[in-house]
Amino acid sequence: MFRRVYEYVKDEEFRFTIYSDRIHIINYEKINTLNSDYILIEGIDRRISIKGKNLVLNKLVEKEVLIIGEVNNIEVLHG
Protein backbone atom coordinates (compact mmCIF):
# COMPACT_ATOMS: atom_id res chain seq x y z
CA MET A 1 0.00 0.00 0.00
CA PHE A 2 2.79 2.46 0.86
CA ARG A 3 4.42 1.75 -2.48
CA ARG A 4 1.28 2.81 -4.37
CA VAL A 5 0.99 5.99 -2.32
CA TYR A 6 4.67 6.79 -2.95
CA GLU A 7 4.28 6.18 -6.71
CA TYR A 8 1.24 8.49 -6.79
CA VAL A 9 3.00 11.25 -4.88
CA LYS A 10 6.22 10.87 -6.87
CA ASP A 11 4.44 10.76 -10.25
CA GLU A 12 6.11 13.18 -12.68
CA GLU A 13 4.39 12.25 -15.94
CA PHE A 14 2.89 15.17 -17.87
CA ARG A 15 -0.75 14.33 -18.51
CA PHE A 16 -4.19 15.80 -18.84
CA THR A 17 -7.74 14.64 -18.31
CA ILE A 18 -10.66 16.05 -20.27
CA TYR A 19 -14.06 16.25 -18.60
CA SER A 20 -17.29 17.61 -20.04
CA ASP A 21 -16.81 21.01 -18.37
CA ARG A 22 -13.10 21.23 -17.50
CA ILE A 23 -9.54 20.12 -18.29
CA HIS A 24 -7.20 19.00 -15.54
CA ILE A 25 -3.45 19.12 -16.29
CA ILE A 26 -0.67 17.90 -14.01
CA ASN A 27 3.11 18.01 -14.12
CA TYR A 28 3.34 20.80 -16.69
CA GLU A 29 6.48 22.87 -17.14
CA LYS A 30 5.04 26.30 -17.95
CA ILE A 31 2.07 28.20 -19.28
CA ASN A 32 3.20 29.87 -22.50
CA THR A 33 0.03 31.69 -23.51
CA LEU A 34 -2.99 32.56 -21.41
CA ASN A 35 -6.07 34.51 -22.45
CA SER A 36 -9.81 33.89 -22.45
CA ASP A 37 -9.77 32.36 -25.96
CA TYR A 38 -6.47 30.45 -26.05
CA ILE A 39 -4.18 28.66 -23.60
CA LEU A 40 -0.89 26.95 -24.48
CA ILE A 41 0.67 24.77 -21.79
CA GLU A 42 4.07 23.14 -22.16
CA GLY A 43 5.18 19.81 -20.76
CA ILE A 44 8.53 18.05 -20.97
CA ASP A 45 7.98 16.47 -24.39
CA ARG A 46 4.75 18.02 -25.70
CA ARG A 47 2.43 21.00 -25.55
CA ILE A 48 -1.33 21.29 -25.20
CA SER A 49 -3.14 23.95 -27.20
CA ILE A 50 -6.64 24.79 -25.93
CA LYS A 51 -9.00 27.05 -27.87
CA GLY A 52 -12.40 28.19 -26.71
CA LYS A 53 -14.35 30.98 -25.01
CA ASN A 54 -14.23 32.29 -21.47
CA LEU A 55 -11.30 30.03 -20.56
CA VAL A 56 -10.24 30.51 -16.94
CA LEU A 57 -7.64 28.93 -14.68
CA ASN A 58 -9.92 27.76 -11.90
CA LYS A 59 -7.16 26.07 -9.91
CA LEU A 60 -3.46 26.84 -10.14
CA VAL A 61 -1.02 25.12 -7.83
CA GLU A 62 2.51 23.83 -8.30
CA LYS A 63 2.52 21.70 -11.47
CA GLU A 64 -1.28 21.44 -11.53
CA VAL A 65 -3.93 23.50 -13.31
CA LEU A 66 -7.68 23.20 -13.78
CA ILE A 67 -9.16 25.03 -16.77
CA ILE A 68 -12.86 25.77 -17.09
CA GLY A 69 -14.82 27.44 -19.87
CA GLU A 70 -16.22 26.59 -23.28
CA VAL A 71 -13.58 24.42 -24.94
CA ASN A 72 -13.84 24.21 -28.74
CA ASN A 73 -10.56 22.56 -29.66
CA ILE A 74 -7.72 20.71 -27.94
CA GLU A 75 -4.54 19.90 -29.81
CA VAL A 76 -1.53 17.96 -28.54
CA LEU A 77 1.72 19.13 -30.14
CA HIS A 78 4.68 16.76 -29.86
CA GLY A 79 8.28 17.87 -29.71
PyMOL Python script that loads the backbone (N, CA, C, O; Angstrom):
from pymol import cmd

cmd.read_pdbstr("""\
ATOM      1  N   MET A   1       0.819  -1.192   0.000  1.00  0.00           N
ATOM      2  CA  MET A   1       0.000   0.000   0.000  1.00  0.00           C
ATOM      3  C   MET A   1       0.864   1.257   0.000  1.00  0.00           C
ATOM      4  O   MET A   1       0.573   2.202  -0.734  1.00  0.00           O
ATOM      5  N   PHE A   2       1.921   1.285   0.812  1.00  0.00           N
ATOM      6  CA  PHE A   2       2.793   2.460   0.861  1.00  0.00           C
ATOM      7  C   PHE A   2       3.483   2.691  -0.474  1.00  0.00           C
ATOM      8  O   PHE A   2       3.752   3.831  -0.852  1.00  0.00           O
ATOM      9  N   ARG A   3       3.768   1.610  -1.184  1.00  0.00           N
ATOM     10  CA  ARG A   3       4.418   1.747  -2.480  1.00  0.00           C
ATOM     11  C   ARG A   3       3.503   2.476  -3.462  1.00  0.00           C
ATOM     12  O   ARG A   3       3.964   3.343  -4.204  1.00  0.00           O
ATOM     13  N   ARG A   4       2.217   2.137  -3.476  1.00  0.00           N
ATOM     14  CA  ARG A   4       1.276   2.814  -4.369  1.00  0.00           C
ATOM     15  C   ARG A   4       1.129   4.293  -4.020  1.00  0.00           C
ATOM     16  O   ARG A   4       1.059   5.142  -4.909  1.00  0.00           O
ATOM     17  N   VAL A   5       1.084   4.593  -2.746  1.00  0.00           N
ATOM     18  CA  VAL A   5       0.987   5.993  -2.316  1.00  0.00           C
ATOM     19  C   VAL A   5       2.239   6.742  -2.748  1.00  0.00           C
ATOM     20  O   VAL A   5       2.136   7.861  -3.253  1.00  0.00           O
ATOM     21  N   TYR A   6       3.418   6.155  -2.563  1.00  0.00           N
ATOM     22  CA  TYR A   6       4.674   6.787  -2.954  1.00  0.00           C
ATOM     23  C   TYR A   6       4.705   7.032  -4.467  1.00  0.00           C
ATOM     24  O   TYR A   6       5.108   8.105  -4.916  1.00  0.00           O
ATOM     25  N   GLU A   7       4.277   6.028  -5.257  1.00  0.00           N
ATOM     26  CA  GLU A   7       4.276   6.183  -6.708  1.00  0.00           C
ATOM     27  C   GLU A   7       3.324   7.292  -7.141  1.00  0.00           C
ATOM     28  O   GLU A   7       3.620   8.027  -8.084  1.00  0.00           O
ATOM     29  N   TYR A   8       2.189   7.421  -6.468  1.00  0.00           N
ATOM     30  CA  TYR A   8       1.239   8.485  -6.787  1.00  0.00           C
ATOM     31  C   TYR A   8       1.829   9.856  -6.468  1.00  0.00           C
ATOM     32  O   TYR A   8       1.732  10.782  -7.273  1.00  0.00           O
ATOM     33  N   VAL A   9       2.428   9.979  -5.311  1.00  0.00           N
ATOM     34  CA  VAL A   9       3.001  11.251  -4.882  1.00  0.00           C
ATOM     35  C   VAL A   9       4.208  11.612  -5.733  1.00  0.00           C
ATOM     36  O   VAL A   9       4.419  12.789  -6.029  1.00  0.00           O
ATOM     37  N   LYS A  10       4.992  10.645  -6.127  1.00  0.00           N
ATOM     38  CA  LYS A  10       6.225  10.873  -6.871  1.00  0.00           C
ATOM     39  C   LYS A  10       5.995  10.944  -8.384  1.00  0.00           C
ATOM     40  O   LYS A  10       6.945  11.159  -9.136  1.00  0.00           O
ATOM     41  N   ASP A  11       4.770  10.770  -8.835  1.00  0.00           N
ATOM     42  CA  ASP A  11       4.438  10.765 -10.250  1.00  0.00           C
ATOM     43  C   ASP A  11       4.861  12.075 -10.902  1.00  0.00           C
ATOM     44  O   ASP A  11       4.498  13.151 -10.427  1.00  0.00           O
ATOM     45  N   GLU A  12       5.630  11.990 -11.991  1.00  0.00           N
ATOM     46  CA  GLU A  12       6.106  13.178 -12.679  1.00  0.00           C
ATOM     47  C   GLU A  12       5.711  13.202 -14.147  1.00  0.00           C
ATOM     48  O   GLU A  12       6.223  14.020 -14.911  1.00  0.00           O
ATOM     49  N   GLU A  13       4.813  12.320 -14.547  1.00  0.00           N
ATOM     50  CA  GLU A  13       4.389  12.253 -15.941  1.00  0.00           C
ATOM     51  C   GLU A  13       3.449  13.404 -16.276  1.00  0.00           C
ATOM     52  O   GLU A  13       2.486  13.665 -15.554  1.00  0.00           O
ATOM     53  N   PHE A  14       3.738  14.087 -17.376  1.00  0.00           N
ATOM     54  CA  PHE A  14       2.889  15.166 -17.873  1.00  0.00           C
ATOM     55  C   PHE A  14       1.652  14.545 -18.501  1.00  0.00           C
ATOM     56  O   PHE A  14       1.750  13.782 -19.461  1.00  0.00           O
ATOM     57  N   ARG A  15       0.477  14.878 -17.948  1.00  0.00           N
ATOM     58  CA  ARG A  15      -0.750  14.329 -18.510  1.00  0.00           C
ATOM     59  C   ARG A  15      -1.930  15.251 -18.247  1.00  0.00           C
ATOM     60  O   ARG A  15      -1.879  16.148 -17.405  1.00  0.00           O
ATOM     61  N   PHE A  16      -2.985  14.999 -18.993  1.00  0.00           N
ATOM     62  CA  PHE A  16      -4.190  15.798 -18.844  1.00  0.00           C
ATOM     63  C   PHE A  16      -5.404  14.895 -18.938  1.00  0.00           C
ATOM     64  O   PHE A  16      -5.376  13.838 -19.567  1.00  0.00           O
ATOM     65  N   THR A  17      -6.473  15.344 -18.294  1.00  0.00           N
ATOM     66  CA  THR A  17      -7.745  14.638 -18.309  1.00  0.00           C
ATOM     67  C   THR A  17      -8.815  15.621 -18.769  1.00  0.00           C
ATOM     68  O   THR A  17      -8.904  16.739 -18.261  1.00  0.00           O
ATOM     69  N   ILE A  18      -9.611  15.202 -19.716  1.00  0.00           N
ATOM     70  CA  ILE A  18     -10.662  16.054 -20.267  1.00  0.00           C
ATOM     71  C   ILE A  18     -12.002  15.586 -19.718  1.00  0.00           C
ATOM     72  O   ILE A  18     -12.376  14.421 -19.861  1.00  0.00           O
ATOM     73  N   TYR A  19     -12.711  16.502 -19.095  1.00  0.00           N
ATOM     74  CA  TYR A  19     -14.060  16.251 -18.599  1.00  0.00           C
ATOM     75  C   TYR A  19     -15.033  17.054 -19.450  1.00  0.00           C
ATOM     76  O   TYR A  19     -14.609  17.821 -20.314  1.00  0.00           O
ATOM     77  N   SER A  20     -16.304  16.892 -19.223  1.00  0.00           N
ATOM     78  CA  SER A  20     -17.287  17.606 -20.041  1.00  0.00           C
ATOM     79  C   SER A  20     -17.225  19.124 -19.841  1.00  0.00           C
ATOM     80  O   SER A  20     -17.556  19.881 -20.754  1.00  0.00           O
ATOM     81  N   ASP A  21     -16.805  19.569 -18.657  1.00  0.00           N
ATOM     82  CA  ASP A  21     -16.813  21.009 -18.372  1.00  0.00           C
ATOM     83  C   ASP A  21     -15.472  21.559 -17.888  1.00  0.00           C
ATOM     84  O   ASP A  21     -15.397  22.702 -17.437  1.00  0.00           O
ATOM     85  N   ARG A  22     -14.412  20.752 -17.980  1.00  0.00           N
ATOM     86  CA  ARG A  22     -13.104  21.228 -17.500  1.00  0.00           C
ATOM     87  C   ARG A  22     -11.973  20.351 -18.027  1.00  0.00           C
ATOM     88  O   ARG A  22     -12.203  19.244 -18.515  1.00  0.00           O
ATOM     89  N   ILE A  23     -10.747  20.863 -17.921  1.00  0.00           N
ATOM     90  CA  ILE A  23      -9.535  20.124 -18.289  1.00  0.00           C
ATOM     91  C   ILE A  23      -8.577  20.205 -17.110  1.00  0.00           C
ATOM     92  O   ILE A  23      -8.270  21.292 -16.622  1.00  0.00           O
ATOM     93  N   HIS A  24      -8.117  19.068 -16.665  1.00  0.00           N
ATOM     94  CA  HIS A  24      -7.195  18.997 -15.536  1.00  0.00           C
ATOM     95  C   HIS A  24      -5.828  18.581 -16.076  1.00  0.00           C
ATOM     96  O   HIS A  24      -5.710  17.549 -16.738  1.00  0.00           O
ATOM     97  N   ILE A  25      -4.796  19.378 -15.798  1.00  0.00           N
ATOM     98  CA  ILE A  25      -3.448  19.122 -16.294  1.00  0.00           C
ATOM     99  C   ILE A  25      -2.503  19.051 -15.105  1.00  0.00           C
ATOM    100  O   ILE A  25      -2.537  19.903 -14.218  1.00  0.00           O
ATOM    101  N   ILE A  26      -1.653  18.018 -15.097  1.00  0.00           N
ATOM    102  CA  ILE A  26      -0.672  17.898 -14.013  1.00  0.00           C
ATOM    103  C   ILE A  26       0.727  17.730 -14.596  1.00  0.00           C
ATOM    104  O   ILE A  26       0.910  17.261 -15.719  1.00  0.00           O
ATOM    105  N   ASN A  27       1.687  18.124 -13.803  1.00  0.00           N
ATOM    106  CA  ASN A  27       3.111  18.014 -14.116  1.00  0.00           C
ATOM    107  C   ASN A  27       3.509  18.775 -15.381  1.00  0.00           C
ATOM    108  O   ASN A  27       4.304  18.283 -16.182  1.00  0.00           O
ATOM    109  N   TYR A  28       2.960  19.961 -15.553  1.00  0.00           N
ATOM    110  CA  TYR A  28       3.340  20.801 -16.689  1.00  0.00           C
ATOM    111  C   TYR A  28       4.592  21.605 -16.326  1.00  0.00           C
ATOM    112  O   TYR A  28       4.920  21.774 -15.152  1.00  0.00           O
ATOM    113  N   GLU A  29       5.266  22.085 -17.338  1.00  0.00           N
ATOM    114  CA  GLU A  29       6.478  22.875 -17.143  1.00  0.00           C
ATOM    115  C   GLU A  29       6.175  24.367 -17.036  1.00  0.00           C
ATOM    116  O   GLU A  29       6.640  25.041 -16.116  1.00  0.00           O
ATOM    117  N   LYS A  30       5.382  24.879 -17.997  1.00  0.00           N
ATOM    118  CA  LYS A  30       5.038  26.299 -17.951  1.00  0.00           C
ATOM    119  C   LYS A  30       3.815  26.590 -18.805  1.00  0.00           C
ATOM    120  O   LYS A  30       3.460  25.828 -19.704  1.00  0.00           O
ATOM    121  N   ILE A  31       3.188  27.708 -18.498  1.00  0.00           N
ATOM    122  CA  ILE A  31       2.066  28.199 -19.279  1.00  0.00           C
ATOM    123  C   ILE A  31       2.617  29.257 -20.224  1.00  0.00           C
ATOM    124  O   ILE A  31       3.038  30.328 -19.787  1.00  0.00           O
ATOM    125  N   ASN A  32       2.612  28.958 -21.518  1.00  0.00           N
ATOM    126  CA  ASN A  32       3.202  29.867 -22.504  1.00  0.00           C
ATOM    127  C   ASN A  32       2.268  31.004 -22.883  1.00  0.00           C
ATOM    128  O   ASN A  32       2.696  32.154 -22.986  1.00  0.00           O
ATOM    129  N   THR A  33       1.010  30.692 -23.088  1.00  0.00           N
ATOM    130  CA  THR A  33       0.029  31.694 -23.514  1.00  0.00           C
ATOM    131  C   THR A  33      -1.231  31.512 -22.684  1.00  0.00           C
ATOM    132  O   THR A  33      -1.688  30.392 -22.456  1.00  0.00           O
ATOM    133  N   LEU A  34      -1.783  32.631 -22.238  1.00  0.00           N
ATOM    134  CA  LEU A  34      -2.986  32.562 -21.415  1.00  0.00           C
ATOM    135  C   LEU A  34      -3.872  33.756 -21.705  1.00  0.00           C
ATOM    136  O   LEU A  34      -3.528  34.889 -21.367  1.00  0.00           O
ATOM    137  N   ASN A  35      -5.018  33.504 -22.333  1.00  0.00           N
ATOM    138  CA  ASN A  35      -6.065  34.512 -22.449  1.00  0.00           C
ATOM    139  C   ASN A  35      -7.409  33.794 -22.489  1.00  0.00           C
ATOM    140  O   ASN A  35      -7.443  32.564 -22.443  1.00  0.00           O
ATOM    141  N   SER A  36      -8.482  34.505 -22.571  1.00  0.00           N
ATOM    142  CA  SER A  36      -9.809  33.887 -22.446  1.00  0.00           C
ATOM    143  C   SER A  36     -10.208  33.032 -23.650  1.00  0.00           C
ATOM    144  O   SER A  36     -11.186  32.289 -23.579  1.00  0.00           O
ATOM    145  N   ASP A  37      -9.459  33.129 -24.758  1.00  0.00           N
ATOM    146  CA  ASP A  37      -9.767  32.358 -25.963  1.00  0.00           C
ATOM    147  C   ASP A  37      -8.741  31.281 -26.296  1.00  0.00           C
ATOM    148  O   ASP A  37      -9.012  30.386 -27.096  1.00  0.00           O
ATOM    149  N   TYR A  38      -7.558  31.368 -25.680  1.00  0.00           N
ATOM    150  CA  TYR A  38      -6.474  30.452 -26.055  1.00  0.00           C
ATOM    151  C   TYR A  38      -5.505  30.250 -24.887  1.00  0.00           C
ATOM    152  O   TYR A  38      -5.076  31.209 -24.245  1.00  0.00           O
ATOM    153  N   ILE A  39      -5.173  28.989 -24.626  1.00  0.00           N
ATOM    154  CA  ILE A  39      -4.185  28.655 -23.600  1.00  0.00           C
ATOM    155  C   ILE A  39      -3.222  27.646 -24.203  1.00  0.00           C
ATOM    156  O   ILE A  39      -3.646  26.670 -24.821  1.00  0.00           O
ATOM    157  N   LEU A  40      -1.926  27.878 -24.026  1.00  0.00           N
ATOM    158  CA  LEU A  40      -0.889  26.953 -24.480  1.00  0.00           C
ATOM    159  C   LEU A  40      -0.054  26.567 -23.271  1.00  0.00           C
ATOM    160  O   LEU A  40       0.576  27.415 -22.639  1.00  0.00           O
ATOM    161  N   ILE A  41      -0.055  25.276 -22.958  1.00  0.00           N
ATOM    162  CA  ILE A  41       0.667  24.770 -21.790  1.00  0.00           C
ATOM    163  C   ILE A  41       1.718  23.785 -22.259  1.00  0.00           C
ATOM    164  O   ILE A  41       1.441  22.906 -23.074  1.00  0.00           O
ATOM    165  N   GLU A  42       2.933  23.939 -21.735  1.00  0.00           N
ATOM    166  CA  GLU A  42       4.071  23.139 -22.160  1.00  0.00           C
ATOM    167  C   GLU A  42       4.445  22.102 -21.113  1.00  0.00           C
ATOM    168  O   GLU A  42       4.529  22.395 -19.920  1.00  0.00           O
ATOM    169  N   GLY A  43       4.667  20.879 -21.594  1.00  0.00           N
ATOM    170  CA  GLY A  43       5.183  19.810 -20.761  1.00  0.00           C
ATOM    171  C   GLY A  43       6.604  19.487 -21.166  1.00  0.00           C
ATOM    172  O   GLY A  43       7.202  20.226 -21.949  1.00  0.00           O
ATOM    173  N   ILE A  44       7.152  18.418 -20.663  1.00  0.00           N
ATOM    174  CA  ILE A  44       8.533  18.052 -20.969  1.00  0.00           C
ATOM    175  C   ILE A  44       8.713  17.726 -22.446  1.00  0.00           C
ATOM    176  O   ILE A  44       9.671  18.191 -23.064  1.00  0.00           O
ATOM    177  N   ASP A  45       7.806  16.933 -23.026  1.00  0.00           N
ATOM    178  CA  ASP A  45       7.979  16.471 -24.394  1.00  0.00           C
ATOM    179  C   ASP A  45       6.830  16.842 -25.334  1.00  0.00           C
ATOM    180  O   ASP A  45       6.822  16.427 -26.493  1.00  0.00           O
ATOM    181  N   ARG A  46       5.874  17.610 -24.850  1.00  0.00           N
ATOM    182  CA  ARG A  46       4.754  18.017 -25.697  1.00  0.00           C
ATOM    183  C   ARG A  46       4.064  19.246 -25.123  1.00  0.00           C
ATOM    184  O   ARG A  46       4.302  19.648 -23.984  1.00  0.00           O
ATOM    185  N   ARG A  47       3.203  19.829 -25.951  1.00  0.00           N
ATOM    186  CA  ARG A  47       2.434  21.001 -25.547  1.00  0.00           C
ATOM    187  C   ARG A  47       0.953  20.732 -25.789  1.00  0.00           C
ATOM    188  O   ARG A  47       0.593  19.938 -26.658  1.00  0.00           O
ATOM    189  N   ILE A  48       0.109  21.392 -25.024  1.00  0.00           N
ATOM    190  CA  ILE A  48      -1.332  21.287 -25.198  1.00  0.00           C
ATOM    191  C   ILE A  48      -1.863  22.665 -25.569  1.00  0.00           C
ATOM    192  O   ILE A  48      -1.676  23.638 -24.839  1.00  0.00           O
ATOM    193  N   SER A  49      -2.522  22.728 -26.706  1.00  0.00           N
ATOM    194  CA  SER A  49      -3.139  23.952 -27.196  1.00  0.00           C
ATOM    195  C   SER A  49      -4.644  23.837 -26.964  1.00  0.00           C
ATOM    196  O   SER A  49      -5.274  22.885 -27.424  1.00  0.00           O
ATOM    197  N   ILE A  50      -5.216  24.801 -26.257  1.00  0.00           N
ATOM    198  CA  ILE A  50      -6.635  24.791 -25.926  1.00  0.00           C
ATOM    199  C   ILE A  50      -7.265  26.069 -26.468  1.00  0.00           C
ATOM    200  O   ILE A  50      -6.843  27.173 -26.126  1.00  0.00           O
ATOM    201  N   LYS A  51      -8.280  25.908 -27.317  1.00  0.00           N
ATOM    202  CA  LYS A  51      -8.995  27.049 -27.874  1.00  0.00           C
ATOM    203  C   LYS A  51     -10.444  26.990 -27.415  1.00  0.00           C
ATOM    204  O   LYS A  51     -11.030  25.912 -27.311  1.00  0.00           O
ATOM    205  N   GLY A  52     -11.011  28.153 -27.142  1.00  0.00           N
ATOM    206  CA  GLY A  52     -12.397  28.192 -26.706  1.00  0.00           C
ATOM    207  C   GLY A  52     -12.843  29.593 -26.367  1.00  0.00           C
ATOM    208  O   GLY A  52     -12.324  30.571 -26.905  1.00  0.00           O
ATOM    209  N   LYS A  53     -13.827  29.687 -25.455  1.00  0.00           N
ATOM    210  CA  LYS A  53     -14.352  30.976 -25.013  1.00  0.00           C
ATOM    211  C   LYS A  53     -14.437  30.971 -23.495  1.00  0.00           C
ATOM    212  O   LYS A  53     -14.741  29.954 -22.872  1.00  0.00           O
ATOM    213  N   ASN A  54     -14.163  32.121 -22.924  1.00  0.00           N
ATOM    214  CA  ASN A  54     -14.234  32.290 -21.465  1.00  0.00           C
ATOM    215  C   ASN A  54     -13.392  31.270 -20.707  1.00  0.00           C
ATOM    216  O   ASN A  54     -13.818  30.757 -19.672  1.00  0.00           O
ATOM    217  N   LEU A  55     -12.199  30.974 -21.220  1.00  0.00           N
ATOM    218  CA  LEU A  55     -11.299  30.028 -20.559  1.00  0.00           C
ATOM    219  C   LEU A  55     -10.691  30.693 -19.328  1.00  0.00           C
ATOM    220  O   LEU A  55     -10.216  31.827 -19.389  1.00  0.00           O
ATOM    221  N   VAL A  56     -10.714  29.972 -18.215  1.00  0.00           N
ATOM    222  CA  VAL A  56     -10.245  30.508 -16.943  1.00  0.00           C
ATOM    223  C   VAL A  56      -9.451  29.426 -16.213  1.00  0.00           C
ATOM    224  O   VAL A  56      -9.817  28.251 -16.237  1.00  0.00           O
ATOM    225  N   LEU A  57      -8.360  29.837 -15.565  1.00  0.00           N
ATOM    226  CA  LEU A  57      -7.642  28.925 -14.682  1.00  0.00           C
ATOM    227  C   LEU A  57      -8.387  28.914 -13.355  1.00  0.00           C
ATOM    228  O   LEU A  57      -8.297  29.865 -12.578  1.00  0.00           O
ATOM    229  N   ASN A  58      -9.106  27.862 -13.103  1.00  0.00           N
ATOM    230  CA  ASN A  58      -9.923  27.762 -11.899  1.00  0.00           C
ATOM    231  C   ASN A  58      -9.094  27.324 -10.706  1.00  0.00           C
ATOM    232  O   ASN A  58      -9.399  27.679  -9.568  1.00  0.00           O
ATOM    233  N   LYS A  59      -8.052  26.556 -10.962  1.00  0.00           N
ATOM    234  CA  LYS A  59      -7.158  26.072  -9.907  1.00  0.00           C
ATOM    235  C   LYS A  59      -5.747  26.130 -10.460  1.00  0.00           C
ATOM    236  O   LYS A  59      -5.480  25.633 -11.555  1.00  0.00           O
ATOM    237  N   LEU A  60      -4.851  26.731  -9.711  1.00  0.00           N
ATOM    238  CA  LEU A  60      -3.463  26.842 -10.140  1.00  0.00           C
ATOM    239  C   LEU A  60      -2.575  26.614  -8.932  1.00  0.00           C
ATOM    240  O   LEU A  60      -2.443  27.482  -8.070  1.00  0.00           O
ATOM    241  N   VAL A  61      -1.970  25.447  -8.880  1.00  0.00           N
ATOM    242  CA  VAL A  61      -1.016  25.115  -7.829  1.00  0.00           C
ATOM    243  C   VAL A  61       0.231  24.557  -8.507  1.00  0.00           C
ATOM    244  O   VAL A  61       0.252  24.369  -9.723  1.00  0.00           O
ATOM    245  N   GLU A  62       1.250  24.297  -7.729  1.00  0.00           N
ATOM    246  CA  GLU A  62       2.511  23.832  -8.303  1.00  0.00           C
ATOM    247  C   GLU A  62       2.297  22.606  -9.185  1.00  0.00           C
ATOM    248  O   GLU A  62       1.874  21.551  -8.712  1.00  0.00           O
ATOM    249  N   LYS A  63       2.593  22.760 -10.466  1.00  0.00           N
ATOM    250  CA  LYS A  63       2.516  21.700 -11.469  1.00  0.00           C
ATOM    251  C   LYS A  63       1.115  21.132 -11.679  1.00  0.00           C
ATOM    252  O   LYS A  63       0.971  20.007 -12.157  1.00  0.00           O
ATOM    253  N   GLU A  64       0.094  21.889 -11.330  1.00  0.00           N
ATOM    254  CA  GLU A  64      -1.281  21.440 -11.533  1.00  0.00           C
ATOM    255  C   GLU A  64      -2.164  22.630 -11.879  1.00  0.00           C
ATOM    256  O   GLU A  64      -2.080  23.689 -11.256  1.00  0.00           O
ATOM    257  N   VAL A  65      -3.021  22.434 -12.894  1.00  0.00           N
ATOM    258  CA  VAL A  65      -3.926  23.504 -13.308  1.00  0.00           C
ATOM    259  C   VAL A  65      -5.269  22.889 -13.712  1.00  0.00           C
ATOM    260  O   VAL A  65      -5.325  21.807 -14.296  1.00  0.00           O
ATOM    261  N   LEU A  66      -6.331  23.597 -13.391  1.00  0.00           N
ATOM    262  CA  LEU A  66      -7.678  23.198 -13.783  1.00  0.00           C
ATOM    263  C   LEU A  66      -8.265  24.328 -14.611  1.00  0.00           C
ATOM    264  O   LEU A  66      -8.377  25.458 -14.135  1.00  0.00           O
ATOM    265  N   ILE A  67      -8.639  24.031 -15.838  1.00  0.00           N
ATOM    266  CA  ILE A  67      -9.161  25.030 -16.766  1.00  0.00           C
ATOM    267  C   ILE A  67     -10.651  24.788 -16.956  1.00  0.00           C
ATOM    268  O   ILE A  67     -11.084  23.665 -17.211  1.00  0.00           O
ATOM    269  N   ILE A  68     -11.429  25.862 -16.827  1.00  0.00           N
ATOM    270  CA  ILE A  68     -12.865  25.766 -17.092  1.00  0.00           C
ATOM    271  C   ILE A  68     -13.214  26.763 -18.182  1.00  0.00           C
ATOM    272  O   ILE A  68     -12.453  27.693 -18.448  1.00  0.00           O
ATOM    273  N   GLY A  69     -14.354  26.573 -18.805  1.00  0.00           N
ATOM    274  CA  GLY A  69     -14.817  27.444 -19.875  1.00  0.00           C
ATOM    275  C   GLY A  69     -15.351  26.611 -21.021  1.00  0.00           C
ATOM    276  O   GLY A  69     -15.441  25.387 -20.925  1.00  0.00           O
ATOM    277  N   GLU A  70     -15.702  27.276 -22.096  1.00  0.00           N
ATOM    278  CA  GLU A  70     -16.222  26.593 -23.283  1.00  0.00           C
ATOM    279  C   GLU A  70     -15.055  26.193 -24.174  1.00  0.00           C
ATOM    280  O   GLU A  70     -14.481  27.034 -24.865  1.00  0.00           O
ATOM    281  N   VAL A  71     -14.706  24.921 -24.159  1.00  0.00           N
ATOM    282  CA  VAL A  71     -13.578  24.415 -24.944  1.00  0.00           C
ATOM    283  C   VAL A  71     -14.086  23.989 -26.315  1.00  0.00           C
ATOM    284  O   VAL A  71     -15.014  23.188 -26.424  1.00  0.00           O
ATOM    285  N   ASN A  72     -13.461  24.538 -27.370  1.00  0.00           N
ATOM    286  CA  ASN A  72     -13.845  24.209 -28.739  1.00  0.00           C
ATOM    287  C   ASN A  72     -12.855  23.278 -29.415  1.00  0.00           C
ATOM    288  O   ASN A  72     -13.226  22.506 -30.299  1.00  0.00           O
ATOM    289  N   ASN A  73     -11.589  23.349 -28.999  1.00  0.00           N
ATOM    290  CA  ASN A  73     -10.561  22.556 -29.665  1.00  0.00           C
ATOM    291  C   ASN A  73      -9.401  22.308 -28.714  1.00  0.00           C
ATOM    292  O   ASN A  73      -8.954  23.220 -28.018  1.00  0.00           O
ATOM    293  N   ILE A  74      -8.912  21.066 -28.685  1.00  0.00           N
ATOM    294  CA  ILE A  74      -7.717  20.713 -27.939  1.00  0.00           C
ATOM    295  C   ILE A  74      -6.771  20.017 -28.894  1.00  0.00           C
ATOM    296  O   ILE A  74      -7.152  19.082 -29.599  1.00  0.00           O
ATOM    297  N   GLU A  75      -5.533  20.485 -28.909  1.00  0.00           N
ATOM    298  CA  GLU A  75      -4.536  19.895 -29.811  1.00  0.00           C
ATOM    299  C   GLU A  75      -3.278  19.574 -29.001  1.00  0.00           C
ATOM    300  O   GLU A  75      -2.792  20.403 -28.231  1.00  0.00           O
ATOM    301  N   VAL A  76      -2.765  18.366 -29.186  1.00  0.00           N
ATOM    302  CA  VAL A  76      -1.528  17.960 -28.536  1.00  0.00           C
ATOM    303  C   VAL A  76      -0.415  18.064 -29.570  1.00  0.00           C
ATOM    304  O   VAL A  76      -0.463  17.431 -30.624  1.00  0.00           O
ATOM    305  N   LEU A  77       0.586  18.875 -29.248  1.00  0.00           N
ATOM    306  CA  LEU A  77       1.716  19.128 -30.142  1.00  0.00           C
ATOM    307  C   LEU A  77       2.938  18.428 -29.576  1.00  0.00           C
ATOM    308  O   LEU A  77       3.357  18.727 -28.458  1.00  0.00           O
ATOM    309  N   HIS A  78       3.517  17.498 -30.332  1.00  0.00           N
ATOM    310  CA  HIS A  78       4.684  16.756 -29.858  1.00  0.00           C
ATOM    311  C   HIS A  78       5.960  17.482 -30.254  1.00  0.00           C
ATOM    312  O   HIS A  78       6.026  18.159 -31.279  1.00  0.00           O
ATOM    313  N   GLY A  79       6.962  17.319 -29.413  1.00  0.00           N
ATOM    314  CA  GLY A  79       8.279  17.874 -29.715  1.00  0.00           C
ATOM    315  C   GLY A  79       8.561  19.194 -29.118  1.00  0.00           C
ATOM    316  O   GLY A  79       9.645  19.742 -29.317  1.00  0.00           O
TER     317      GLY A  79
END
""", "prot")
cmd.dss("prot")
cmd.show_as("cartoon", "prot")
cmd.util.cbc("prot")
cmd.orient("prot")
